[in-house]
Amino acid sequence: MTTPFLSLAQIRNRLILTARAILRDHRPGPDGRCPICRIPECAVATAARNVLAAAEKVQQRSTATPLTTPDHDDPRQAE
């Protein structure tokens, strides 16, 4: 049972795990069609790929530090 006290990182990780499981289930067969949906372009797999792409963007954005230019008026940064 899940608790309502999940962190944002835990929610993101669960979304990623769910999207990966969906992609495993909806992997195209030898004929190029999804074995569950029976169509070539599976909307469920596309949505799972979009979730993974969005989660990757959030991860890149949150871990990147902004570039700073040295402030020559600040004595702590002056050399």
Phi, psi and omega in degrees: 000138180266153178256158179282007185253045178274143176281166178298325178295321178293319178297316178300316180296321178293322176298318180296315180297320179294317179296321178294320178295320178296317179295326176295317181290327185256024178293132181299142178278188180298334179273000177088002181255152177291131182292338181269313184273339180064030177230155181292315181255094184282122180293328180292316179293323178297317179296321178295320177297321179295322178297316179296320179295318179294321179295323178292321178297317180297318180297316180295320183290322185282334181267347181281135176265139181293145177287134179239144175261142181295137177264110184286347177277345180273120183295336180288334181260348181286143180250000000 
